[in-house]
Amino acid sequence: MARRSSWGEVEQRGARSVRALYTAPNLKRYQKSFKVLAGESITGAKMRAKDWLNNEYKLVEAGTWTPPEAREEAKRVAEAQAKARADTLSAYAKKKVGQRMLSRRTRDEYKKMLKRFIDAPLRESEPALGSFRVTDITSDMVGEWHQAMGASLLTAGRVTPRQQSLVYGFLHSVFEEAVEDDLIV
């Protein structure tokens, strides 16, 4: 039997769980189940259900309520973005290459580009571009990296203009994905 409070209701569902229900401002019914935890009585599950209802009510009263699944999705996206923001360019690029539908040859070429031009410093006195966090890299840094590649590797004959263009294109595509992932603007 459901027990109504001033807002929402809590009902016992057998000996091991309860369910909290309420009608939201959008006139839809929302619910959440609470199982009895180890060492807890049914009363403990009922109290957690009531707390959840109270929190939902506070959101409604404050005018900040959104459906619970929308809040969960927003939380999941924010956590993924926070994790991605902590990624270095190298780690982010490797992850993105792993997610793309590529031929084995293209995937191998991208991995070689990463290792040779992004993970390795182009000048001995400077860190590799891949060692910086994606969110910390500026267009000036990319410009300096591109210029250094041309000045040191192209001049020394260790890279062709075509290779330099391919590497820049690959890096550009990685940053486009970072924009799509809302890591950078």
Buried (B, 14 or more C-beta within 10 A) or exposed (E): EEEEEEEBBBBBEEEEBBBBBBEBEEEEEBBBEBEBEEEEEBEBBBBBBBEBBBEBBEBBEEEEBEEBEEEEEEEEEEEEBEEBBEBBBBBBBBEBBEEEEEEEEEBEBBBEBBEBBBBEBBEEEEEBBBBBBBBEBEEEEBEBBBEBBBEBBBEEEEBEEEBBEBBBEBBEBBBEBBEEBEBBE
